[in-house]
Amino acid sequence: MSESSPGALRPASGTKVVTPQGTVAVRDGIKPNALSSVADVSGKPAWLRVRVPGGARYQAIMEIVRSHRLATVCAESKCPNIAECWGRGTATLMLMGSVCTRACRFCSVDTGNPHGWLDPDEPANVADAVRLMDLKYVVLTSVDRDDLPDLGAGHYARCIEAIHACMPATAVEALTPDFQGRHDLVARVLDAGLATYAQNLETVRRLTHAVRDPRAGYEQTLAVLKFAKRHAPQTVSKTSLMLGLGETDAEIDEAFDDMRAAGVDVVTMGQYLRPTRNHLPVARFVTPDEFRSYRETALAKGFVEVVAGPLVRSSYRAERVLEHNNVGLDEAVLQGIHDSASAAMRC
């Protein structure tokens, strides 16, 4: 259970904390470092504004998450879409606790070594939460658990199987760790029964070392995705890119080609937003028009769908990804965002 209580004082980013399970962790994943004094590119644009979380449905989801001792990537990663998604009654559930064994420089999940701790009730609690939310499509993700002998693959599969037993008609998407590139562990999760399998590339080849934990890798993720498609060809395969970290258009284009060579069906793209001062700075703010252009380029390369926009995250409106309309972020909506931003900049 990791959702903060209302009014609770949150420890400062980069400081050591102790979880209720006794794990010593770094709050928000990254300690103060040389990047802490580096400023973002100036001028956060109007199209990145989001509404403050609230409302009855939001509160209901929060209560389900708390009462079932669950973590959500929505809260742990400071997702800008939490108000919209929880307000619609959807949440991306994060398995195996809220402490990750890795320390990627873009991610605000706490970092530490849980020393093998797992909640044995989590599969049943996850399934019951899905039932209470009455989800027809659920996204599961997790922290990396390099401390576990099977890196958490068995627990992941048990959660999926528990959902199927409780809600047979519910489709499950899994956004998994890379399991250190071990294909037998990827297969364990796939064989539990998935509608969609996701493993995020995160960034372009050149920036991977600077952005991701050293135990992750550009080629390792591509190899996992290629194996997943070969092992379960009927399962939709999916990956994601964060833009605004200093990548070039040519590097984005290369990443698209590499994804397609690995058999990826769906790619999502969104703006990287710095979660704390200790994380990587934002190098540029990508405009809605640029996102539309990247989407068109990727679609022309043969992806089944490309979901692209400033606030898009890998699990954003995941249940709508095969509507082939940018999950509802159609031309009219994007143009409205663009016009609103243009007007604000003229003021």
N, C-alpha and C positions, 0 to 999 in steps of 0.2 A: 504494500500500500504506500503510495508516494505522493498522492495529491495533497497539497498544502491546505491546512485548515484556514478559514477566513480570518484575517487579522493576525495570523502567525508571522513572527519575524523570520525572514529568510536569511540564512547565513550569506555572507558576501561571496561573490563569485571567486573561484580560485582558492578558497580556504578549505581546510580539511573538516569533514563532518563524519559522524558515525550514524549509520542507519539503525532502525529498530532491530535489524538482524545482526548487528555488531560489525558490519562492514565499514572499514575506514575508506572514505571516498573523497575525491576532489569535487567540490560543488561546481556545477556547470562544465566539468570536464577538463578545463585548462587552467593551469596556474598563471599568475602574472608573468609576463615575459617581454621580450623586445617589441612585440607587436602591440602591447598595451598602450604605448604612446603614439602609435601610428593612427592618424585620422582616416575616416572613410572619405571617399570622394564627396565633395560638398553638394548640398541641395537635394535632399530626399524628395522625390517627386510626389505630386498629389495622388497619382494612381496607386500608391502603396498605402493609402490610408484605409484602416479597417475599423469596424464598429467595436465598441467595448462589449465584452461578453455579458450576457444576461438573459432574462426571460425564463418562463416556466419550464420549457423543454430543456434548456441549458442546465437549469438547476436539477431537473429530473435525471439527466445523464450523469451529472456530477455525483448525485447521491447513489446511483447504481454503481459507479466506479468505486466510490469510497466504501460502500457497504460490502462489496465483493473483494476488497483489498487488491484492486487492479491498478496497473499503471497505464497511461495512455501516451502515445507519442505526441498527441495533440498538445498536452501540457508540458511534457518533459523536453520537447524540442522547441517550445515557444512558437508553435505554428500560428501564423497570422489568420488562418481560417477557422480557428476554434469556435468563434461566435456563430459563424454560418453553419458549420457541420454539427455542432452540438445542438444548435437551435433546430436543425432538421431531424435530430434524433439519431445521428450517426457518430461513431467515434472509432479511431484506429487503436486497437488494444495492443499494448506492449508487454510481451511475455518475459518471464524469468527475472522479474524485478526491474529496478530503475537504475542499477549501477552496471556500467559497461566496462569490460576489461580493456577496451581500446580508447584512444584519445585523439580522435580526428579533430583537425583544427577548425572545422566549420560547425561542429555539433555541440549542443549544450547539455547533453545527457551526462550525469555524474560519472566519474571514472574511478575504478578501484578494482579490488580482487575479492569477490564474494566467497572464495574458498569453498566452492561446491554447494553453497546454499541454494535450495529450490523450495518453493511452496508446493507441497504435494497436493494441496486442494485447488491449485490454480486451474487445471483442466475443467473440473466441475464448476468452478466459479465463473470461468470464461463462458462456458456453455450456458449457464443460467443467466448471465448478463446479456448474452445474445438473445435468449428467449424473452427476457423482460423488455429489451429494446425492440423486440419483434423484427429483427433484421433479416432481410432476404439476401443480403450480401454483406459480408463482414471482412474487414482487412485486419490481419494479424501481422505484427512486426515484433522485433525483440532487440534487446541489447546483444552485443557479442558476449559469449561466455567461453572464452578460451581456457577457463579454469576447470571446465567439466570434461570428463573423458571423451564423451561424444559431442562436445561443443554445444550441447543443448538440443541436438536434432531429435532425440527421442522424446523429450518433453514437448517440443514443438509439435511433433506428430500426435502425441497424446491429446493435446489441446484441440487439434483439428478433428481428431476422431471423436472426441467428446461433443463437439458442436454437431457433427453429423448424426450422432446418436440421439441428441436432444432435439435438433432442428434439421431433419433430413433434407428439406427443400432449400436450406440456406446454402448459398455458394460462398466459398472461402477463397480469399486472396492471401497469399503469404509473401511478405517482404522480408526476406531472411538475411541473416549474416552470410558471409561467404564460406563459413565452415572450413576456413583455411584451405579452400580449394578441394576438399575431399568429396569426391563425387558420390561415394557410398552414403554419405550423410545427407547430401542433397537429395538423393533417391529416396531416403527414408521419409523425408518431408513430402516429396512429390507423391509417393505411394499412399499417403494418408488421404489423398483425394482433394485436389485443388482445381478451382476454375482458372486461377491466374497465379503464376509464379513470378516474383520480382526479386531482382538483385541489382542494386544501384551502382552504376558506373561513377556517378557523382560529378566528375569533371573530365576534362580532356587529358590526353596522355601526358603532355608536358607538365601539367600542374598536379598530377596525382601525388607525387612524393611530398609536395608542399601542403597539400590539402588533406590527405587521408593518413591514417595511422600506418606506420611502416609494415605492419602485418597484412595490410590490404594491398591491392594492386590492380592496375588497369587490365593487364593480361589475365590475371587470376579471375577477375569478375567476368570477363568475356568468356573464359573457358567454362566457368560455372553455368553461364547462360546458354552456351552452346550445348553443354551436356544436358541441361534441363529440357531443351527443345528436342533433343534426340531421344531422351529417355521417356518423355511424356509429350509427344507431338500434338496431342489434342488440347493440352493446357496452354493457355495464352501466356506468352513470355513478355516481360516488361522490364524496363530500366528507366533511369532518370538522370538528367543533367541539371546542375545549378549553373546559372549564368551570372556574370558580373564579377568573376574572380580574376580576370585578366586574360581570358581565352580570346583567340582570334576567330574570325569567320571560317578560315581555312581549317583550323583545328576542330571546330564544331562539325564541319563537313566530313572530316576524317573520322570523327567519332560516330557519325551516322553510318558511314560505310562499314566501320568495324562492328557496329551493332547488327546491321543487316547480315553481315557475314556470319555472325553468331546465331542467326535465326530469330532475332528479337522481333516481336510483333508490334509492341506499343512502346513509345517513348514519351515521357513527360518532361517538360522544361519550365523552370520558374526562376525568379530573381533570388540570388543569394542575399540574405539579410544577416548581418553580424549579430549574433546573440548576446555577446558581452564584449567589453573592451579587450579581453584577453584572446579573442578569436581573430581570424583573418579579417582584414579590412575589406570593405566593398571597393572594388576597382572602378566599377561603372554601373549605372542604372540603365537597364535595357528597356527600351520603350515598347509599348504595346504594338506599334507598327513593326518593330524588329522581331518580336515574338511571332507575329503573323507570318513574316517572311521566312523565319526559320521553320515554322510549321509547314508551309508550302514546299520548301526545299526537301524536308524530310518525307512528306507524303509522296513526293515525286520519286523518291528512292524505293518506295514499295512498302512502307510501314502500314499496318492495318489501321492504326490511328496514331495521331500525334496530339497530345494535350499540351498547350503552350499558353502562357500568360504570366504576368508579373507575380501573382500570388499563388500560382499553381505549385502544388507539392505532389510527391509521388503517389499519395493515396487520395488526393483531392477528387471528390465525386467519382470514386473508383467504380462504383456500380453503374455509372453512365458511360464508361469509356467506349463501349461498342455502339453507341448511338451515332458515331461518325460526325459529330457536330461540335467538337472541342468541348465536350461535356457541358454543352449549353452556353459556353462562352462564344457565341456566334458573332458574326460581323456587326450586328446592331449593338450588342452589348459592348464589344471591344471598342467600337467607334464612340459609343457614349462615354466610356472611360477616357478615351483619348480627347474628346471634345471638352469634357469636364476639366481634365488636367491642363489643356491648352488655355482655357478661360482663366483658371487659377493662376497660371504663370503670367498672364497679361495684367492681372490686378496689381 
